[in-house]
Amino acid sequence: RPVQQLAAVLPPSSAALLPASYRPLVCSGSSPLAAYYPRDVPLDSRGCAHLWQAVPLLPFLPITALLRELAPLPLTAEEARHDAVGRERLYAHPDLARRVCAPPAVRDPE
């Protein structure tokens, strides 16, 4: 589900993007998942000319542990609506949409 995916990848500083009932799992030091959401993340900058090129060294979050902790947490009706898998949408400038979404040209056989 989309909200579960967000909970798996967002850092604690972005917890406001999660449903209110999920936030303590990400932000609280007493959370059973606290070790997987570090406040300070070491960076591997070996071979990097710039700090933005560094690789963050994040702990591996076992998805089974995350799903077990999220399962009993309630979602509001609006949060549940946002968590539903819906149709894909493509947003593009009209000029780009005409090129990207146009059917392929049919060539006459020679």
Stockholm file with secondary structure:
# STOCKHOLM 1.0

chainA/1-110         RPVQQLAAVLPPSSAALLPASYRPLVCSGSSPLAAYYPRDVPLDSRGCAHLWQAVPLLPFLPITALLRELAPLPLTAEEARHDAVGRERLYAHPDLARRVCAPPAVRDPE
#=GR chainA/1-110 SS CHHHHHHHHCCGGGGGGSCTTTHHHHHCTTSTTGGGSCSSCCEECTTCSSGGGCEECCCCCCHHHHHHHHTTCCCCHHHHHHTSCCCCCCCCCHHHHHHHHSCCCCCCCC
#=GC SS_cons         CHHHHHHHHCCGGGGGGSCTTTHHHHHCTTSTTGGGSCSSCCEECTTCSSGGGCEECCCCCCHHHHHHHHTTCCCCHHHHHHTSCCCCCCCCCHHHHHHHHSCCCCCCCC
//
